[in-house]
Amino acid sequence: MQNLLVVVWIETNEEGMKFWNVGQVLSEIEYQDISNIRLAQSEQDDFLQWHGTKNGEFSVRSAYHFEMQRSKSFVGSSHGDVNAQIWKKIWEAKVPPKVKSVL
């Protein structure tokens, strides 16, 4: 494949509907997979959207809150933080201090 821009593989029919024009260069399986991707019929430009905020705009604050929420999902419901329990067991292990420092 020479040109890898998606826009090259999108055509418009007589009714103005967009469709994929990739059948002549791809295998049947690839063609079916790509043909199943729905194309937007409007002429909107693509944009990046951050799912960590309601308005879709990224901020360091929103990333911090997003990570805090994500990390809470790893906390055991009745046993506390799983990682804290693991580290506690490591530091309580009866091994020479020089072994603990390698951990």
MOPAC internal coordinates of N, CA, C and O (Angstrom, degrees):
PM7 1SCF
backbone

  N    0.0000 0     0.00 0     0.00 0    0    0    0
  C    1.4370 1     0.00 0     0.00 0    1    0    0
  C    1.5235 1   108.64 1     0.00 0    2    1    0
  O    1.2310 1   120.69 1   -52.88 1    3    2    1
  N    1.2944 1   116.29 1   127.12 1    3    2    1
  C    1.4532 1   119.35 1  -177.35 1    5    3    2
  C    1.5215 1   112.61 1   -87.79 1    6    5    3
  O    1.2310 1   119.99 1   132.60 1    7    6    5
  N    1.3149 1   117.61 1   -47.40 1    7    6    5
  C    1.4573 1   120.74 1  -175.24 1    9    7    6
  C    1.5215 1   109.70 1  -105.56 1   10    9    7
  O    1.2310 1   120.05 1   -59.00 1   11   10    9
  N    1.3229 1   117.51 1   121.00 1   11   10    9
  C    1.4497 1   121.19 1  -175.90 1   13   11   10
  C    1.5188 1   113.69 1  -102.11 1   14   13   11
  O    1.2310 1   119.48 1  -169.58 1   15   14   13
  N    1.3199 1   118.60 1    10.42 1   15   14   13
  C    1.4558 1   120.96 1   177.17 1   17   15   14
  C    1.5230 1   109.79 1   -76.75 1   18   17   15
  O    1.2310 1   120.47 1   -49.45 1   19   18   17
  N    1.3128 1   116.70 1   130.55 1   19   18   17
  C    1.4607 1   121.32 1  -177.65 1   21   19   18
  C    1.5159 1   111.43 1   -60.63 1   22   21   19
  O    1.2310 1   120.23 1   140.33 1   23   22   21
  N    1.3070 1   117.17 1   -39.67 1   23   22   21
  C    1.4619 1   120.98 1  -175.62 1   25   23   22
  C    1.5345 1   112.06 1   -58.32 1   26   25   23
  O    1.2310 1   119.63 1   153.36 1   27   26   25
  N    1.3070 1   118.30 1   -26.64 1   27   26   25
  C    1.4683 1   121.91 1   179.04 1   29   27   26
  C    1.5250 1   110.89 1   -66.38 1   30   29   27
  O    1.2310 1   120.14 1   152.40 1   31   30   29
  N    1.3288 1   117.34 1   -27.60 1   31   30   29
  C    1.4653 1   121.37 1  -174.82 1   33   31   30
  C    1.5220 1   112.92 1   -96.42 1   34   33   31
  O    1.2310 1   119.83 1  -172.95 1   35   34   33
  N    1.3384 1   117.92 1     7.05 1   35   34   33
  C    1.4674 1   121.53 1   179.01 1   37   35   34
  C    1.5226 1   108.52 1  -109.50 1   38   37   35
  O    1.2310 1   121.04 1   -50.89 1   39   38   37
  N    1.3252 1   115.62 1   129.11 1   39   38   37
  C    1.4640 1   121.61 1   178.76 1   41   39   38
  C    1.5218 1   108.86 1  -120.17 1   42   41   39
  O    1.2310 1   120.77 1   -13.84 1   43   42   41
  N    1.3151 1   116.13 1   166.16 1   43   42   41
  C    1.4600 1   121.92 1   177.19 1   45   43   42
  C    1.5145 1   108.74 1  -123.26 1   46   45   43
  O    1.2310 1   120.23 1   -48.21 1   47   46   45
  N    1.3580 1   117.16 1   131.79 1   47   46   45
  C    1.4681 1   119.93 1   179.99 1   49   47   46
  C    1.5262 1   111.13 1   -85.03 1   50   49   47
  O    1.2310 1   120.34 1     4.94 1   51   50   49
  N    1.3471 1   116.95 1  -175.06 1   51   50   49
  C    1.4666 1   121.92 1  -176.44 1   53   51   50
  C    1.5267 1   112.72 1   -62.31 1   54   53   51
  O    1.2310 1   120.40 1   149.75 1   55   54   53
  N    1.3413 1   116.83 1   -30.25 1   55   54   53
  C    1.4609 1   120.65 1   179.91 1   57   55   54
  C    1.5293 1   112.32 1   -82.91 1   58   57   55
  O    1.2310 1   119.83 1   177.63 1   59   58   57
  N    1.3204 1   117.93 1    -2.37 1   59   58   57
  C    1.4492 1   122.10 1   179.87 1   61   59   58
  C    1.5189 1   113.88 1    88.63 1   62   61   59
  O    1.2310 1   120.03 1  -172.78 1   63   62   61
  N    1.3320 1   117.55 1     7.22 1   63   62   61
  C    1.4626 1   121.88 1   178.98 1   65   63   62
  C    1.5252 1   109.40 1   -83.48 1   66   65   63
  O    1.2310 1   121.05 1   -41.99 1   67   66   65
  N    1.3331 1   115.59 1   138.01 1   67   66   65
  C    1.4540 1   120.87 1   179.60 1   69   67   66
  C    1.5212 1   110.11 1   -86.39 1   70   69   67
  O    1.2310 1   120.46 1   -31.99 1   71   70   69
  N    1.3363 1   116.72 1   148.01 1   71   70   69
  C    1.4599 1   121.45 1   176.91 1   73   71   70
  C    1.5195 1   108.80 1  -151.81 1   74   73   71
  O    1.2310 1   121.34 1   -19.48 1   75   74   73
  N    1.3356 1   115.04 1   160.52 1   75   74   73
  C    1.4651 1   121.34 1   178.45 1   77   75   74
  C    1.5198 1   109.60 1   -78.92 1   78   77   75
  O    1.2310 1   120.01 1   -44.18 1   79   78   77
  N    1.3183 1   117.58 1   135.82 1   79   78   77
  C    1.4655 1   122.76 1   175.41 1   81   79   78
  C    1.5288 1   107.82 1  -120.21 1   82   81   79
  O    1.2310 1   120.80 1  -106.83 1   83   82   81
  N    1.3250 1   116.08 1    73.17 1   83   82   81
  C    1.4569 1   120.99 1  -175.12 1   85   83   82
  C    1.5232 1   113.06 1  -124.52 1   86   85   83
  O    1.2310 1   120.12 1  -179.61 1   87   86   85
  N    1.3264 1   117.37 1     0.39 1   87   86   85
  C    1.4586 1   121.10 1  -173.20 1   89   87   86
  C    1.5122 1   115.07 1   -61.68 1   90   89   87
  O    1.2310 1   119.43 1   147.61 1   91   90   89
  N    1.3087 1   118.70 1   -32.39 1   91   90   89
  C    1.4659 1   120.73 1  -174.31 1   93   91   90
  C    1.5262 1   114.11 1   -77.96 1   94   93   91
  O    1.2310 1   119.63 1   167.77 1   95   94   93
  N    1.3229 1   118.32 1   -12.23 1   95   94   93
  C    1.4633 1   119.86 1  -176.04 1   97   95   94
  C    1.5235 1   113.90 1  -120.31 1   98   97   95
  O    1.2310 1   119.93 1   174.58 1   99   98   97
  N    1.3319 1   117.73 1    -5.42 1   99   98   97
  C    1.4528 1   120.79 1  -176.70 1  101   99   98
  C    1.5218 1   111.09 1  -118.12 1  102  101   99
  O    1.2310 1   121.33 1   -19.22 1  103  102  101
  N    1.3088 1   115.07 1   160.78 1  103  102  101
  C    1.4579 1   119.21 1   174.26 1  105  103  102
  C    1.5258 1   108.84 1   -69.29 1  106  105  103
  O    1.2310 1   120.29 1   -13.73 1  107  106  105
  N    1.3108 1   117.06 1   166.27 1  107  106  105
  C    1.4651 1   121.31 1  -179.50 1  109  107  106
  C    1.5291 1   111.46 1   -61.27 1  110  109  107
  O    1.2310 1   119.93 1   140.33 1  111  110  109
  N    1.3239 1   117.73 1   -39.67 1  111  110  109
  C    1.4683 1   121.44 1  -179.83 1  113  111  110
  C    1.5257 1   110.13 1   -66.13 1  114  113  111
  O    1.2310 1   120.19 1   134.55 1  115  114  113
  N    1.3379 1   117.24 1   -45.45 1  115  114  113
  C    1.4662 1   120.69 1   178.47 1  117  115  114
  C    1.5245 1   110.39 1   -62.75 1  118  117  115
  O    1.2310 1   120.93 1   138.51 1  119  118  117
  N    1.3277 1   115.82 1   -41.49 1  119  118  117
  C    1.4630 1   120.73 1   179.44 1  121  119  118
  C    1.5270 1   110.62 1   -60.39 1  122  121  119
  O    1.2310 1   120.15 1   134.64 1  123  122  121
  N    1.3441 1   117.32 1   -45.36 1  123  122  121
  C    1.4568 1   120.98 1   179.77 1  125  123  122
  C    1.5364 1   111.29 1   -63.24 1  126  125  123
  O    1.2310 1   120.95 1   136.79 1  127  126  125
  N    1.3348 1   115.78 1   -43.21 1  127  126  125
  C    1.4674 1   119.46 1   179.58 1  129  127  126
  C    1.5223 1   111.35 1   -60.95 1  130  129  127
  O    1.2310 1   120.46 1   132.46 1  131  130  129
  N    1.3105 1   116.73 1   -47.54 1  131  130  129
  C    1.4645 1   120.48 1  -178.15 1  133  131  130
  C    1.5233 1   111.03 1   -69.84 1  134  133  131
  O    1.2310 1   120.12 1   142.59 1  135  134  133
  N    1.3224 1   117.37 1   -37.41 1  135  134  133
  C    1.4685 1   120.25 1   179.57 1  137  135  134
  C    1.5194 1   112.15 1   -64.01 1  138  137  135
  O    1.2310 1   120.05 1   155.75 1  139  138  137
  N    1.3167 1   117.51 1   -24.25 1  139  138  137
  C    1.4647 1   121.23 1   178.47 1  141  139  138
  C    1.5226 1   113.03 1   -77.33 1  142  141  139
  O    1.2310 1   119.69 1   170.55 1  143  142  141
  N    1.3211 1   118.19 1    -9.45 1  143  142  141
  C    1.4644 1   121.69 1   176.99 1  145  143  142
  C    1.5217 1   108.21 1   -80.42 1  146  145  143
  O    1.2310 1   121.14 1   -60.72 1  147  146  145
  N    1.3304 1   115.43 1   119.28 1  147  146  145
  C    1.4607 1   118.91 1  -178.89 1  149  147  146
  C    1.5218 1   110.38 1   -72.97 1  150  149  147
  O    1.2310 1   120.95 1   -40.01 1  151  150  149
  N    1.3092 1   115.78 1   139.99 1  151  150  149
  C    1.4624 1   121.77 1   177.88 1  153  151  150
  C    1.5225 1   109.88 1  -101.19 1  154  153  151
  O    1.2310 1   120.69 1   -41.75 1  155  154  153
  N    1.3210 1   116.28 1   138.25 1  155  154  153
  C    1.4593 1   120.56 1   174.86 1  157  155  154
  C    1.5136 1   108.58 1   -68.19 1  158  157  155
  O    1.2310 1   120.45 1   -43.37 1  159  158  157
  N    1.3117 1   116.74 1   136.63 1  159  158  157
  C    1.4647 1   120.27 1  -178.25 1  161  159  158
  C    1.5269 1   112.12 1   -94.83 1  162  161  159
  O    1.2310 1   119.97 1   178.65 1  163  162  161
  N    1.3355 1   117.66 1    -1.35 1  163  162  161
  C    1.4591 1   120.81 1   177.70 1  165  163  162
  C    1.5273 1   109.22 1   -97.46 1  166  165  163
  O    1.2310 1   120.88 1   -11.43 1  167  166  165
  N    1.2928 1   115.92 1   168.57 1  167  166  165
  C    1.4616 1   121.78 1  -177.84 1  169  167  166
  C    1.5231 1   111.79 1  -101.55 1  170  169  167
  O    1.2310 1   119.91 1  -138.28 1  171  170  169
  N    1.3250 1   117.77 1    41.72 1  171  170  169
  C    1.4566 1   121.15 1   178.11 1  173  171  170
  C    1.5176 1   110.08 1   -80.90 1  174  173  171
  O    1.2310 1   121.13 1   -34.88 1  175  174  173
  N    1.3230 1   115.44 1   145.12 1  175  174  173
  C    1.4557 1   120.16 1   173.20 1  177  175  174
  C    1.5208 1   108.97 1   -76.07 1  178  177  175
  O    1.2310 1   120.72 1   -30.81 1  179  178  177
  N    1.3192 1   116.22 1   149.19 1  179  178  177
  C    1.4601 1   120.85 1   174.50 1  181  179  178
  C    1.5252 1   109.17 1   -68.88 1  182  181  179
  O    1.2310 1   120.64 1   -25.49 1  183  182  181
  N    1.3172 1   116.37 1   154.51 1  183  182  181
  C    1.4523 1   120.93 1   176.77 1  185  183  182
  C    1.5224 1   108.67 1  -150.55 1  186  185  183
  O    1.2310 1   121.22 1   -24.15 1  187  186  185
  N    1.3194 1   115.27 1   155.85 1  187  186  185
  C    1.4561 1   121.07 1   176.70 1  189  187  186
  C    1.5231 1   108.88 1   -84.95 1  190  189  187
  O    1.2310 1   121.07 1   -40.24 1  191  190  189
  N    1.3203 1   115.55 1   139.76 1  191  190  189
  C    1.4577 1   119.86 1   178.63 1  193  191  190
  C    1.5147 1   108.86 1  -132.89 1  194  193  191
  O    1.2310 1   120.75 1   -50.40 1  195  194  193
  N    1.3162 1   116.17 1   129.60 1  195  194  193
  C    1.4592 1   123.46 1   178.79 1  197  195  194
  C    1.5241 1   107.29 1   -93.24 1  198  197  195
  O    1.2310 1   120.33 1   -55.35 1  199  198  197
  N    1.3239 1   116.98 1   124.65 1  199  198  197
  C    1.4551 1   120.50 1  -177.12 1  201  199  198
  C    1.5234 1   113.09 1   -84.55 1  202  201  199
  O    1.2310 1   120.33 1  -176.13 1  203  202  201
  N    1.3221 1   116.98 1     3.87 1  203  202  201
  C    1.4566 1   121.01 1   179.49 1  205  203  202
  C    1.5159 1   113.47 1   -85.41 1  206  205  203
  O    1.2310 1   119.74 1   174.82 1  207  206  205
  N    1.3352 1   118.10 1    -5.18 1  207  206  205
  C    1.4585 1   121.26 1   177.92 1  209  207  206
  C    1.5222 1   109.91 1  -134.87 1  210  209  207
  O    1.2310 1   120.78 1   -19.30 1  211  210  209
  N    1.3268 1   116.11 1   160.70 1  211  210  209
  C    1.4686 1   120.14 1   179.23 1  213  211  210
  C    1.5245 1   111.96 1   -69.38 1  214  213  211
  O    1.2310 1   120.62 1   145.37 1  215  214  213
  N    1.3376 1   116.42 1   -34.63 1  215  214  213
  C    1.4602 1   118.98 1  -177.13 1  217  215  214
  C    1.5287 1   113.25 1   -89.13 1  218  217  215
  O    1.2310 1   119.89 1   177.37 1  219  218  217
  N    1.3353 1   117.82 1    -2.63 1  219  218  217
  C    1.4565 1   121.20 1   175.85 1  221  219  218
  C    1.5165 1   115.22 1    82.16 1  222  221  219
  O    1.2310 1   119.90 1  -175.41 1  223  222  221
  N    1.3387 1   117.80 1     4.59 1  223  222  221
  C    1.4582 1   120.77 1  -179.33 1  225  223  222
  C    1.5231 1   110.57 1   -96.74 1  226  225  223
  O    1.2310 1   120.62 1   -43.62 1  227  226  225
  N    1.3151 1   116.41 1   136.38 1  227  226  225
  C    1.4644 1   122.39 1  -178.65 1  229  227  226
  C    1.5148 1   110.83 1   -81.88 1  230  229  227
  O    1.2310 1   121.20 1   -38.20 1  231  230  229
  N    1.3406 1   115.31 1   141.80 1  231  230  229
  C    1.4625 1   121.72 1   169.26 1  233  231  230
  C    1.5218 1   106.79 1  -146.71 1  234  233  231
  O    1.2310 1   120.66 1   -21.91 1  235  234  233
  N    1.3220 1   116.35 1   158.09 1  235  234  233
  C    1.4581 1   120.13 1   177.40 1  237  235  234
  C    1.5253 1   108.96 1   -61.77 1  238  237  235
  O    1.2310 1   120.47 1   140.97 1  239  238  237
  N    1.3098 1   116.70 1   -39.03 1  239  238  237
  C    1.4695 1   120.42 1   179.36 1  241  239  238
  C    1.5286 1   110.61 1   -60.41 1  242  241  239
  O    1.2310 1   120.42 1   134.96 1  243  242  241
  N    1.3328 1   116.79 1   -45.04 1  243  242  241
  C    1.4621 1   119.17 1  -179.62 1  245  243  242
  C    1.5314 1   111.18 1   -66.68 1  246  245  243
  O    1.2310 1   120.09 1   145.38 1  247  246  245
  N    1.3250 1   117.43 1   -34.62 1  247  246  245
  C    1.4639 1   120.54 1   177.28 1  249  247  246
  C    1.5204 1   110.48 1   -66.08 1  250  249  247
  O    1.2310 1   120.51 1   140.26 1  251  250  249
  N    1.3256 1   116.64 1   -39.74 1  251  250  249
  C    1.4607 1   121.19 1   177.64 1  253  251  250
  C    1.5291 1   110.14 1   -61.43 1  254  253  251
  O    1.2310 1   120.41 1   130.56 1  255  254  253
  N    1.3273 1   116.82 1   -49.44 1  255  254  253
  C    1.4652 1   120.59 1  -179.63 1  257  255  254
  C    1.5294 1   111.08 1   -64.54 1  258  257  255
  O    1.2310 1   120.68 1   141.06 1  259  258  257
  N    1.3087 1   116.30 1   -38.94 1  259  258  257
  C    1.4657 1   120.84 1   177.48 1  261  259  258
  C    1.5279 1   110.63 1   -60.01 1  262  261  259
  O    1.2310 1   120.34 1   134.68 1  263  262  261
  N    1.3281 1   116.96 1   -45.32 1  263  262  261
  C    1.4693 1   121.50 1   179.86 1  265  263  262
  C    1.5270 1   110.84 1   -67.25 1  266  265  263
  O    1.2310 1   119.86 1   141.41 1  267  266  265
  N    1.3228 1   117.87 1   -38.59 1  267  266  265
  C    1.4632 1   120.17 1   178.16 1  269  267  266
  C    1.5288 1   110.35 1   -62.72 1  270  269  267
  O    1.2310 1   120.28 1   137.30 1  271  270  269
  N    1.3202 1   117.07 1   -42.70 1  271  270  269
  C    1.4625 1   120.58 1   177.76 1  273  271  270
  C    1.5252 1   110.80 1   -64.66 1  274  273  271
  O    1.2310 1   120.62 1   137.98 1  275  274  273
  N    1.3220 1   116.42 1   -42.02 1  275  274  273
  C    1.4602 1   121.28 1  -179.27 1  277  275  274
  C    1.5240 1   110.50 1   -64.34 1  278  277  275
  O    1.2310 1   120.27 1   136.52 1  279  278  277
  N    1.3139 1   117.10 1   -43.48 1  279  278  277
  C    1.4608 1   120.23 1  -177.69 1  281  279  278
  C    1.5269 1   111.47 1   -69.54 1  282  281  279
  O    1.2310 1   119.89 1   152.11 1  283  282  281
  N    1.3363 1   117.82 1   -27.89 1  283  282  281
  C    1.4625 1   120.42 1   176.90 1  285  283  282
  C    1.5226 1   111.28 1   -65.50 1  286  285  283
  O    1.2310 1   120.18 1   154.07 1  287  286  285
  N    1.3158 1   117.26 1   -25.93 1  287  286  285
  C    1.4634 1   119.51 1  -179.35 1  289  287  286
  C    1.5231 1   111.56 1   -69.90 1  290  289  287
  O    1.2310 1   119.68 1   166.07 1  291  290  289
  N    1.3351 1   118.22 1   -13.93 1  291  290  289
  C    1.4553 1   122.24 1   179.05 1  293  291  290
  C    1.5284 1   112.26 1   -93.89 1  294  293  291
  O    1.2310 1   120.25 1   178.63 1  295  294  293
  N    1.3135 1   117.12 1    -1.37 1  295  294  293
  C    1.4634 1   121.18 1  -178.84 1  297  295  294
  C    1.5208 1   108.26 1   -83.56 1  298  297  295
  O    1.2310 1   120.43 1   -48.75 1  299  298  297
  N    1.3268 1   116.78 1   131.25 1  299  298  297
  C    1.4583 1   120.69 1   177.53 1  301  299  298
  C    1.5180 1   110.37 1   -66.59 1  302  301  299
  O    1.2310 1   119.84 1   -38.06 1  303  302  301
  N    1.3044 1   117.91 1   141.94 1  303  302  301
  C    1.4514 1   121.44 1  -173.79 1  305  303  302
  C    1.5214 1   112.76 1   -63.96 1  306  305  303
  O    1.2310 1   119.50 1   137.03 1  307  306  305
  N    1.3411 1   118.56 1   -42.97 1  307  306  305
  C    1.4544 1   119.28 1  -177.89 1  309  307  306
  C    1.5201 1   112.93 1  -116.13 1  310  309  307
  O    1.2310 1   119.85 1   177.50 1  311  310  309
  N    1.3167 1   117.89 1    -2.50 1  311  310  309
  C    1.4605 1   121.08 1  -174.27 1  313  311  310
  C    1.5249 1   113.63 1  -112.47 1  314  313  311
  O    1.2310 1   119.52 1  -175.15 1  315  314  313
  N    1.3054 1   118.52 1     4.85 1  315  314  313
  C    1.4592 1   120.77 1  -179.89 1  317  315  314
  C    1.5109 1   111.75 1    78.04 1  318  317  315
  O    1.2310 1   121.07 1    12.70 1  319  318  317
  N    1.2964 1   115.56 1  -167.30 1  319  318  317
  C    1.4593 1   122.03 1  -177.19 1  321  319  318
  C    1.5329 1   110.24 1   -69.69 1  322  321  319
  O    1.2310 1   121.29 1   -57.40 1  323  322  321
  N    1.3339 1   115.13 1   122.60 1  323  322  321
  C    1.4675 1   120.59 1  -177.86 1  325  323  322
  C    1.5195 1   110.79 1   -63.08 1  326  325  323
  O    1.2310 1   120.03 1   136.83 1  327  326  325
  N    1.3239 1   117.56 1   -43.17 1  327  326  325
  C    1.4663 1   120.19 1   179.68 1  329  327  326
  C    1.5260 1   111.54 1   -62.32 1  330  329  327
  O    1.2310 1   120.04 1   140.41 1  331  330  329
  N    1.3208 1   117.53 1   -39.59 1  331  330  329
  C    1.4670 1   120.55 1   179.23 1  333  331  330
  C    1.5184 1   110.52 1   -63.52 1  334  333  331
  O    1.2310 1   120.69 1   141.49 1  335  334  333
  N    1.3262 1   116.28 1   -38.51 1  335  334  333
  C    1.4636 1   120.06 1   178.69 1  337  335  334
  C    1.5290 1   110.87 1   -65.29 1  338  337  335
  O    1.2310 1   120.76 1   138.85 1  339  338  337
  N    1.3210 1   116.16 1   -41.15 1  339  338  337
  C    1.4733 1   119.88 1   179.65 1  341  339  338
  C    1.5233 1   110.12 1   -63.60 1  342  341  339
  O    1.2310 1   120.45 1   132.48 1  343  342  341
  N    1.3460 1   116.75 1   -47.52 1  343  342  341
  C    1.4625 1   119.37 1  -179.72 1  345  343  342
  C    1.5306 1   111.61 1   -63.43 1  346  345  343
  O    1.2310 1   120.49 1   142.99 1  347  346  345
  N    1.3217 1   116.67 1   -37.01 1  347  346  345
  C    1.4520 1   120.12 1   178.49 1  349  347  346
  C    1.5298 1   109.91 1   -61.45 1  350  349  347
  O    1.2310 1   120.21 1   136.43 1  351  350  349
  N    1.3292 1   117.21 1   -43.57 1  351  350  349
  C    1.4689 1   120.91 1   178.50 1  353  351  350
  C    1.5273 1   111.56 1   -64.83 1  354  353  351
  O    1.2310 1   120.43 1   142.25 1  355  354  353
  N    1.3290 1   116.78 1   -37.75 1  355  354  353
  C    1.4723 1   120.20 1   178.95 1  357  355  354
  C    1.5305 1   109.78 1   -63.14 1  358  357  355
  O    1.2310 1   120.29 1   131.77 1  359  358  357
  N    1.3497 1   117.05 1   -48.23 1  359  358  357
  C    1.4591 1   119.89 1  -176.93 1  361  359  358
  C    1.5278 1   112.78 1   -72.51 1  362  361  359
  O    1.2310 1   120.04 1   158.14 1  363  362  361
  N    1.3217 1   117.53 1   -21.86 1  363  362  361
  C    1.4682 1   120.57 1   176.10 1  365  363  362
  C    1.5341 1   112.36 1   -84.99 1  366  365  363
  O    1.2310 1   120.35 1   170.51 1  367  366  365
  N    1.3133 1   116.94 1    -9.49 1  367  366  365
  C    1.4698 1   120.02 1  -177.33 1  369  367  366
  C    1.5286 1   109.90 1   -60.29 1  370  369  367
  O    1.2310 1   121.19 1   -37.19 1  371  370  369
  N    1.3015 1   115.34 1   142.81 1  371  370  369
  C    1.4766 1   120.91 1  -179.83 1  373  371  370
  C    1.5190 1   108.87 1   -87.33 1  374  373  371
  O    1.2310 1   121.15 1  -100.63 1  375  374  373
  N    1.3063 1   115.40 1    79.37 1  375  374  373
  C    1.4708 1   122.67 1   177.11 1  377  375  374
  C    1.5198 1   107.75 1  -134.19 1  378  377  375
  O    1.2310 1   119.93 1   -21.38 1  379  378  377
  N    1.3435 1   117.75 1   158.62 1  379  378  377
  C    1.4730 1   120.11 1   177.75 1  381  379  378
  C    1.5296 1   111.13 1   -58.22 1  382  381  379
  O    1.2310 1   120.36 1   -34.17 1  383  382  381
  N    1.3414 1   116.93 1   145.83 1  383  382  381
  C    1.4677 1   121.19 1  -179.41 1  385  383  382
  C    1.5287 1   113.64 1   -53.27 1  386  385  383
  O    1.2310 1   120.61 1   144.95 1  387  386  385
  N    1.3468 1   116.43 1   -35.05 1  387  386  385
  C    1.4611 1   117.46 1  -178.65 1  389  387  386
  C    1.5308 1   111.41 1   -66.81 1  390  389  387
  O    1.2310 1   119.51 1   154.26 1  391  390  389
  N    1.3340 1   118.54 1   -25.74 1  391  390  389
  C    1.4760 1   121.07 1   176.06 1  393  391  390
  C    1.5237 1   109.37 1   -73.60 1  394  393  391
  O    1.2310 1   119.74 1   138.27 1  395  394  393
  N    1.3324 1   118.10 1   -41.73 1  395  394  393
  C    1.4525 1   121.51 1   179.00 1  397  395  394
  C    1.5185 1   111.73 1   -61.06 1  398  397  395
  O    1.2310 1   120.57 1   143.49 1  399  398  397
  N    1.3203 1   116.52 1   -36.51 1  399  398  397
  C    1.4651 1   119.21 1  -178.26 1  401  399  398
  C    1.5185 1   111.70 1   -67.89 1  402  401  399
  O    1.2310 1   119.89 1   156.99 1  403  402  401
  N    1.3335 1   117.81 1   -23.01 1  403  402  401
  C    1.4675 1   120.78 1   177.78 1  405  403  402
  C    1.5159 1   110.57 1   -76.34 1  406  405  403
  O    1.2310 1   120.52 1   151.24 1  407  406  405
  N    1.3188 1   116.61 1   -28.76 1  407  406  405
  C    1.4647 1   120.50 1   178.88 1  409  407  406
  C    1.4966 1   109.29 1   -68.35 1  410  409  407
  O    1.2310 1   120.10 1   180.00 1  411  410  409

